[in-house]
Amino acid sequence: MDPYSRRSTWNIIQRNKKGRVILLTTHFMDEADLLGDRIAIMAHGKLQCCGAPLFLKNTFGVGYTLTIVKKSSALSKVDNEKLKAVSSHVDALVKGFIPQAESLSDVGAEQSFRLPFSASNQFVSMFASLDGKRDELAIAEYGISVTTLEEVFIRVGEIEHEEQAMDDKVHQITNGIQQAEKHSDNLVKEFDGNENSPGKSSPDPENQPPLAAGVSESPSSKSPCTLSFPFQANHFRFARRKY
């Protein structure tokens, strides 16, 4: 749909939505933000979240985005080294007020940062410092915006992907434990079958030396206690049963 037709459709929906329930599906998050009173986001075929746009931004948002645009006329007269120095000074100024600030990009005349929600009380002082150093840092303009619904959509998809990967890992570990337990049970059954087989004489307890915890018999001994099993607990269990 071309931009003019899209805008006309938006106007029609906004004029006629009062007193009606309109269900709209879209991949255009700006459209969902503008028209939706409640927004539901699906990922991997499952409903992940539902709520008002502001609620979703506060819940899944990653903070504010600060964008600083430097004067292109001033930058054209300096070399790359001086350009890097200007970017470093801007970075130091922002992180001086907000240490948790994250540098997102520094391309051409535009430099952007991610700021946490909790740092909003530092914005006034930071903006005042930016205004006072406009000429020194060759700043043409700057602006700040809250998390967009597009970023929320991407974040929800990432969370679902991480949870799916964790579930797969837990399932893999559980299967490994079950296989190990099955292998141990088979060894126990095999040992019990060998002990109860006809014609096999049992050792005389009176002629066998007593076993103490932490003491093992020599490898040449014929006692069942010298048998080795994957689980040491089984080894001592059989020893207690025989002696």
N, C-alpha and C positions, 0 to 999 in steps of 0.2 A: 504494500500500500504506500503510495507516495505521501510526502509530508502534508500536503494540503488536504487530501482525503482523510488521512489519519486525524488531523486536527478537527475536521468536520465531524468525524465519528465521535471523537471525545466530547464535542459540544452537544451532540444529540443525546449521548448517554447521560451527561450531567444535567441536561434540561428535563429528562424524563425519568430519572432514577428515584425521585421523591415518591414515597408510598409504594415502591416496587422493590423486588429482589432481582438483581441482575447478576448472573454468573458469567464471568469473563475469564478466559484462559489466555495467557500471553507469556512470551519470553522477553518482552520489553519491560524492564523493571521501572523505568520512568513512567510508563503508561499505568502500571499497577499502582505506583505511588500516588499518581494524580487521581485515578478513578476509584481506587479501592478503599472502602471503609474498613474492611477486614481482608487480610491477605493470607493465603495458605501457600506454603512452599513444599513441593514434593521433590524427593531425590531417591533414585534407585527404585522407583515405583511405590514409595511409601510417603505418607504425609509426615513431614518433619516438624512443622510448627505452624501456628495460626494465630493471628492477632492484628491489631491496628499497626499501621506503618511506624508510628513513634515507639510503640512497645517493642517491635522487632528490632529497630535500630538501637534501642537502649540495651536489649538483651544480647544481641549478636554483633553489635557494632564494635569496631576496633578503635574508635576514637575520632579525633578531628584531623583534618588534612589542612596543613598550612602551606600555601603556595606563594613563593616570592619571585617576582619578575624583575630582573635587573635591566638597566638601561642599555639597549642595544648599541646606541651611539657611543657610549663610554666604553663598552666592551670591545668594539671594533678597533679601538686605538691601543689596546694592550695585547701583549703576547700571552701564550698559554700559561706560562708560569705565574704571571700576575693575575690571570683569570682564576687559577687554582687558589691563589692567595685570597682573593675576594670571596670565593666560595667557602674557604676555610674560616674566614672571619665571620661570615653569616652563620655557618654551622656552630661556631663557638658561641656566638651571641644567643642563638636559640637554645642551645643545650646548657648555657649558663643559667638561664631562667628555669628551664625544664630539663633536668638531666635524663628523664625517661624518653625524651624525644628520639624518634627513629628517622634517619635519613632515607627517603624513598627514592629520590632521583635528583640528578643535577645534569641536565641536558641543555646546552645552549644558554639562553638567558633565563631559564626557568629552573627553580630549585624548590623541592617540596619535602615536607616532613610529616610524620605521623605523630600526633600528640594524644596522650591518654585523656579520658574524660576527667580524671581526678585532678588534672593540671589546669582546669579552667580558671582557678583563682589567680593564676600567674599571667593571664593573658593581658591584662591592662598594663602591667609593668613592662612586659615584653613588647607590646605594641608601641608604648611610649619610647622605648629605646630604639626600636626600628625607625620611628619617625625622626628621632634626633640624629640618626646616623644614615639618613637617606643618601646624602651626597658622598659621604665617606665610603659607603658600601655600594654605591651606584644602584640604589633600589628605585625602580620606577613605580611599582605598586605591589601590594600584597593582599591576600585574602585568606579567609579560613572557612571551611565548610564541614558540616557534620557527616557522618557515615551515610553513604547512599544505599538505597535498597539493592543496587547491583552488587555492592560489596557484601551486604548481608546474605544475598543469594549464594555468592561464591563461598562465604564462610560456612553456611549451613551444609553445602555440598562437601566441603572439606571435613567437617565434623562427622558426617555420615560415613565418609570413606575411612576415616581413622577408626571409628567404631567397628566397621566391617572387618578391617584388618585385625583388630584386637580379637574379635569373635573367632576369626579363622585361626589365630594363634592359640587361643584357649582350646578350641576344638582339636587342634593338632596335638597339644600337650596331653589332653584327656585321652585321646586315642593311644598315645605312647604309653601312658600309665596303665591303661587297660590291657594292652598287649604284654607289658612286663608282668602284670599280675597273672595273666593267663599262662605265660611261660613258666612262672614260679609254681603255679598249681600243677602243671604237667610234670615238672621235676619232682614235686612231692609225691604225686601218684606213682611215678616210675620208681622212686626209692622205696615206697611202701610195697609195691608189687615185688621188687627184688627181695625184700626182707621176708615176705610171706610165701615165697616160692618153695615147692616141695624139695626135700633133699638138702636144703641149706641149713647147716647147723648154726645155732646161736652160740656166741662165745660165753664161756663160763665167767660169771661176774666175780667169783672168788679169785680167779687167776688174773684178773685185769687190774692194773693200778688205778687208783682213784683219780678223777679229773678235777682240776681246780680252775677257777675262772682265770683266764689270761694265760693258761699253760696248755700247750698243744703237744700231742705225741709225735714221735719220730716218724718220718715218711715210710719207714720199713714196717711199721705196725699194721696188722691186719684188722684193727678195730674199725667199726663203721665211723668212729669219730674222726677218722682221717679223711673222709670224703669231703670234697669241696663243692659248695653250692653258691649260686649267685647272691643269695641273701644270707648273711651270717646268722640272722635270727633263726632260720631253719636248721642250721648246723647245730646250734646249742639246744634247740628244741629236741632234736633227735638224740643228742647226747644225754639230756635229762631223762628221756623216756627209756633209754637202754640201761642207764646206770642210776 
